[in-house]
């Protein structure tokens, strides 16, 4: 799987170095970054059936126009990326991370999506930005057993998510070309206010929560024997709001979508290696 990543590093002078101080944990900022990412293919197989592959081919991450995107963190040092190890209120030893290097827009494109060697189109996530104070907490289970507890807070705004099953012969992602399902103006947050039928009145507030340590409902990841074989088992509680400004199919608009007050106590995903 060839993978290309283009970036450059800048020199820090003595005056800038003199302003840096240290304490427990790690904080770091990113400035002046210019990146493009490409991959020929990422493939997932069914090991018992060699021909059964899910393939994500010709992948790019860029600014949406073939140029570089920025992974810079905000200028305010309060939004620097951080990494700490400490003890939570429940007495667990945890890793605490804040992440702010996705607050500027970038576009993810899978130009060819295949299932069992059948080309079914492509996917593009355009102008995706995330909260500059994303938070991830991770550690062992509260009861000390093997496995992982996690909690993740994030806020997403996406210009457009498009699944295209018919491509223009010259410009594959040509705007307003028939043969696609588009979700325009996607907002994932803790709360949303404003009339559901009027996207111009919407405001997205707070972070969508995956897992809740305080309420003893973390995301969990375990390897366990289930139905006679070892399996990887996830439970992903979540809470928040999802709104989409417009749903479009085959160039026909179906209007906005609003799902508020989401609260999922249990969402089990079981991966079976067979």
TAWODA-V17030 format. One record per run of one state. SS is the DSSP state (hx for helix, st for strand, lp for the rest). FROM is the first residue (numbers start at 1). TO is the last residue. If there is no record, write none. Layout:
ss: [SS SS]
from: [FROM FROM]
to: [TO TO]
This chain:
ss: [lp st lp hx lp st lp st lp st lp st lp hx lp st lp st lp st lp st lp st lp st lp st lp st lp st lp hx lp st lp st lp st lp st lp st lp st lp st lp st lp st lp st lp]
from: [1 3 7 14 19 26 29 35 47 49 63 69 70 77 80 81 88 93 100 106 116 118 131 134 141 148 155 156 165 180 190 191 194 199 202 203 206 208 211 212 213 217 218 219 227 229 236 238 250 252 254 257 265 268 273]
to: [2 6 13 18 25 28 34 46 48 62 68 69 76 79 80 87 92 99 105 115 117 130 133 140 147 154 155 164 179 189 190 193 198 201 202 205 207 210 211 212 216 217 218 226 228 235 237 249 251 253 256 264 267 272 274]
